[in-house]
Amino acid sequence: CRLVLESLADGYRRTLDELEALTGARTRVVHIVGGGARNWLLNQLTADACGRRVVAGPEEASALGNLLVQARALGDLPRGVAIRGVARASATLSEFLPVPVPTR
């Protein structure tokens, strides 16, 4: 199981490297949402592989986003209220920092 998670984390790193090469911009934070946000080992391995802070959650990001967009469309979420702020206040997020590899 760990090998699979390490492979996923390495895949995220390669994709991040490609995106940064294409855009010329450095990404400071990697966000993991959905089911992967529940796996602390995947999140830590991703932080380590990418050398970036990982923010995990919300686990049900798609459902939460859908709900907030519908609330805005129905007028239950006024225009002056930032959807992103409501989403952030509605979910528990976890943070993972890269662990430096000791050198000899």
C-alpha beads as a LAMMPS data file, in Angstrom:
LAMMPS data file: protein, C-alpha beads

104 atoms
103 bonds

1 atom types
1 bond types

-500.0 500.0 xlo xhi
-500.0 500.0 ylo yhi
-500.0 500.0 zlo zhi

Masses

1 110.0

Atoms # bond

1 1 1 0.000 0.000 0.000
2 1 1 2.828 2.443 0.843
3 1 1 4.380 1.876 -2.581
4 1 1 1.111 2.937 -4.236
5 1 1 0.939 6.083 -2.094
6 1 1 4.587 6.924 -2.825
7 1 1 3.870 6.497 -6.535
8 1 1 0.883 8.865 -6.306
9 1 1 2.947 11.447 -4.413
10 1 1 5.721 11.211 -7.011
11 1 1 3.129 11.623 -9.770
12 1 1 1.856 14.775 -8.078
13 1 1 5.440 16.070 -7.915
14 1 1 6.033 15.410 -11.618
15 1 1 2.764 17.113 -12.546
16 1 1 3.596 20.081 -10.313
17 1 1 7.044 20.348 -11.929
18 1 1 5.447 20.355 -15.398
19 1 1 2.871 23.001 -14.438
20 1 1 5.533 25.238 -12.963
21 1 1 7.733 24.826 -16.041
22 1 1 4.814 25.749 -18.309
23 1 1 3.596 28.728 -16.291
24 1 1 6.889 30.005 -14.921
25 1 1 5.217 30.360 -11.518
26 1 1 6.082 28.512 -8.319
27 1 1 3.243 26.866 -6.420
28 1 1 3.450 27.395 -2.672
29 1 1 0.665 25.051 -1.521
30 1 1 -0.749 21.758 -2.806
31 1 1 -4.438 21.197 -2.046
32 1 1 -5.758 17.651 -1.771
33 1 1 -9.538 17.264 -1.671
34 1 1 -11.942 14.351 -1.749
35 1 1 -11.126 10.885 -0.474
36 1 1 -7.377 11.450 -0.647
37 1 1 -7.716 14.166 1.984
38 1 1 -8.520 11.436 4.535
39 1 1 -5.213 9.629 4.034
40 1 1 -2.625 11.249 6.288
41 1 1 0.223 9.162 4.835
42 1 1 -0.603 10.201 1.256
43 1 1 -0.749 13.834 2.342
44 1 1 2.591 13.659 4.178
45 1 1 4.283 11.783 1.322
46 1 1 2.962 14.427 -1.091
47 1 1 4.333 17.249 1.068
48 1 1 7.691 15.465 1.212
49 1 1 7.819 14.643 -2.520
50 1 1 6.737 18.119 -3.642
51 1 1 8.631 20.042 -0.984
52 1 1 5.483 22.088 -0.414
53 1 1 2.892 22.587 2.293
54 1 1 -0.146 20.365 1.696
55 1 1 -3.635 21.415 2.773
56 1 1 -5.984 18.429 2.907
57 1 1 -9.753 18.787 2.774
58 1 1 -12.571 19.159 2.455
59 1 1 -13.320 15.506 1.898
60 1 1 -16.592 16.320 0.141
61 1 1 -15.339 19.297 -1.870
62 1 1 -17.543 18.647 -4.907
63 1 1 -20.719 18.379 -2.861
64 1 1 -19.823 21.461 -0.811
65 1 1 -19.063 23.493 -3.933
66 1 1 -22.312 22.400 -5.550
67 1 1 -24.290 23.330 -2.437
68 1 1 -22.701 26.780 -2.220
69 1 1 -23.284 27.568 -5.899
70 1 1 -26.927 26.517 -5.569
71 1 1 -27.302 28.639 -2.420
72 1 1 -25.913 31.637 -4.321
73 1 1 -28.263 30.999 -7.267
74 1 1 -31.291 30.786 -4.947
75 1 1 -30.325 33.975 -3.131
76 1 1 -29.587 32.205 0.151
77 1 1 -25.952 33.288 -0.073
78 1 1 -25.845 37.039 -0.775
79 1 1 -23.561 38.405 -3.493
80 1 1 -21.353 40.234 -0.981
81 1 1 -20.461 36.970 0.772
82 1 1 -17.380 35.215 -0.594
83 1 1 -18.141 31.586 -1.430
84 1 1 -14.530 30.646 -0.729
85 1 1 -14.773 32.031 2.813
86 1 1 -17.997 30.131 3.496
87 1 1 -16.426 26.943 2.149
88 1 1 -13.347 27.444 4.335
89 1 1 -15.506 27.990 7.436
90 1 1 -17.616 24.918 6.615
91 1 1 -14.817 22.368 6.482
92 1 1 -12.008 21.058 8.630
93 1 1 -8.660 21.278 6.880
94 1 1 -5.406 19.584 7.830
95 1 1 -1.936 20.886 7.083
96 1 1 1.138 18.800 6.268
97 1 1 4.634 20.246 6.030
98 1 1 7.529 18.618 4.191
99 1 1 9.948 16.782 6.440
100 1 1 13.547 17.575 5.504
101 1 1 15.640 14.557 4.579
102 1 1 18.780 14.403 6.725
103 1 1 22.020 14.729 4.789
104 1 1 25.290 13.075 5.660

Bonds

1 1 1 2
2 1 2 3
3 1 3 4
4 1 4 5
5 1 5 6
6 1 6 7
7 1 7 8
8 1 8 9
9 1 9 10
10 1 10 11
11 1 11 12
12 1 12 13
13 1 13 14
14 1 14 15
15 1 15 16
16 1 16 17
17 1 17 18
18 1 18 19
19 1 19 20
20 1 20 21
21 1 21 22
22 1 22 23
23 1 23 24
24 1 24 25
25 1 25 26
26 1 26 27
27 1 27 28
28 1 28 29
29 1 29 30
30 1 30 31
31 1 31 32
32 1 32 33
33 1 33 34
34 1 34 35
35 1 35 36
36 1 36 37
37 1 37 38
38 1 38 39
39 1 39 40
40 1 40 41
41 1 41 42
42 1 42 43
43 1 43 44
44 1 44 45
45 1 45 46
46 1 46 47
47 1 47 48
48 1 48 49
49 1 49 50
50 1 50 51
51 1 51 52
52 1 52 53
53 1 53 54
54 1 54 55
55 1 55 56
56 1 56 57
57 1 57 58
58 1 58 59
59 1 59 60
60 1 60 61
61 1 61 62
62 1 62 63
63 1 63 64
64 1 64 65
65 1 65 66
66 1 66 67
67 1 67 68
68 1 68 69
69 1 69 70
70 1 70 71
71 1 71 72
72 1 72 73
73 1 73 74
74 1 74 75
75 1 75 76
76 1 76 77
77 1 77 78
78 1 78 79
79 1 79 80
80 1 80 81
81 1 81 82
82 1 82 83
83 1 83 84
84 1 84 85
85 1 85 86
86 1 86 87
87 1 87 88
88 1 88 89
89 1 89 90
90 1 90 91
91 1 91 92
92 1 92 93
93 1 93 94
94 1 94 95
95 1 95 96
96 1 96 97
97 1 97 98
98 1 98 99
99 1 99 100
100 1 100 101
101 1 101 102
102 1 102 103
103 1 103 104
